[in-house]
Amino acid sequence: MKLLQEKLAKYDIPQKAMAAGIYPYFRMIESDQDTEVIISGKKVLMFGSNAYLGLTNHPKVKEAAIDAIKKYGTGCAGSRFLNGTLDLHIQLEKRLAEFVGKEEAIIYSTGFQVNLGVVSCLTGREDYILWDELDHASIIEGHRLSYSTKLKYKHNDMESLEKQLQKCEPDKIKLIVTDGVFSMEGDVAKLPEIIALAKKYNASVMVDEAHGIGVLGKQGRGTCDHFGVTEDVDLIMGTFSKSFASIGGFIASDKETINYLRHNSRSYIFSASNTPAATAAAGAALDIMLSEPERIDHLWKLTNYALEGFRTMGCEIGHTSTPIIPLYIRDNDKTFMVVRDLFDLGVFVNPVVSPAVAPQDTLIRFSLMATHTQEQLNQAMDAIQSVFKKYGII
C-alpha cells in the first residue's frame, strides 16, 4: 500500500458509525424533493431541505428547465469567459441585479464557487478580510486562497468586530464578509451595526444571502432589504440551490466591481457555465417568488408556530428567528441516535456534529418549507418531543 492510501485507510469514523447503525449521511432519496420523500421505499417527512419556498417540483420551474434543454441543449461546453455565455444567462443576471438592488450581477455554476471566487480575489497582500467565525465554509475557503490578512471576529459580536477593525491600517482595504442568515444556527447578522462600523472604519461589506433570499425582505429580497441597508452593502451574494430551486449562484454589486470579477475571479473564468436548465429554473423560481407572496407569508406562519412550539416544549434553539431551527443536543453520539430514531418515526432531519461544530454544540437542523402543512409540522414536533424525552434532552 502506498503512503497516501496507508494514511487514508486509517480514517474509519464512518465505518464505525455504520457498524453502530447510526450513520446518517448519503441517504438515497428515490422521489422528488417535496415535503415528503421516499428513502429505501419508506415515505418520510422532509424537514432537512433548504428549499424554503418549496419550488423544486413546481410545474412552472420544471417546465422552464425542460424548455431550456429543448432550445439550448443540456450544457454549454465551456466557460462564460469563452464560449459558454447564453442570452439566458445575461437575462437572468439583469433580473437578479434589479431584484437585490444592485447595478449588475454575474452567475456562477454553484454558490460555493461564488464565495470561493469572490472572496479570494478582491483584496491584495496589504489588505484585510474580516469574517464572522460562523461564516459558511465557502467563505472560509475563499479567504484561505487570498493573500490578505484574515481577521476572525466572534459570532455576531460587534465589539469583537470593532477590535479587529482597529488592528487594520486605515489606508488599506478592509472587507467584512458575513452570512445574512447563518445556515446552521438560523440567526440573522446584525447588519445595521456592521454597516455602522464599516462606515466608521471605511470598510466594505459583503453579505452571503444564500439563506436570506426567499425568506426575508420585501418579496424575499433578503436580509439586506429586510434591514434597509442594501445601498450600504457593497456585494450581495446569492445561491440558486435554496429558494431558487436549482443549482448555481450569483454575486451582485456596482459595475466596476462586477467588471473586475468578470475578468479576475478564477472560479468564474475557469468553470463551465451554469447549465441552461438550471438557469431557466432559477428564473422561473424568481417569477414565482415575485408573483406569489403568500408562499413567504405561509412560511413565516409555520416558522412562528414552530419557534413557539419548540420553546414551549423545552428545546434549546439558540437565537434563531428564521425557518432554520437548531435543536441543540450537545452530544455527538446522542445526535446520531436522535436522527436515527426520528427517521424510524418518519421524520428526516440533518445532524450537525463535530468537526462542523464543537462537540458540545451538536444539534439537529430542522428547516421549514412554504409547502409544509401545519399537520405535517405537528407530526414532526410530536416525534421530536417523544425522542428528546427518551434521551433526556427535554
Secondary structure, DSSP 8 states (H G I E B T S, - for coil): --HHHHHHTT--HHHHHHHTT---SS--B-S-SSSEEEETTEEEEE-S---TT--TT-HHHHHHHHHHHHHH-S--SSBTTTT---HHHHHHHHHHHHHHT-SEEEEESSHHHHHHHHHTTSS-TT-EEEEETT--HHHHHHHHTS-SEEEEE-TT-HHHHHHHHHTS-TTS-EEEEEESB-TTT--B--HHHHHHHHHHTT-EEEEE-TTTTTTSSGGG--HHHHHT-GGG-SEEEEESSSTT-SS-EEEEE-HHHHHHHHHH-HHHHTSB---HHHHHHHHHHHHHHHH-HHHHHHHHHHHHHHHHHHHHHT---TT--SSEEEEE---HHHHHHHHHHHHHTTEE-EEE-TTTS-GGG-EEEEE--TT--HHHHHHHHHHHHHHHHHTT--
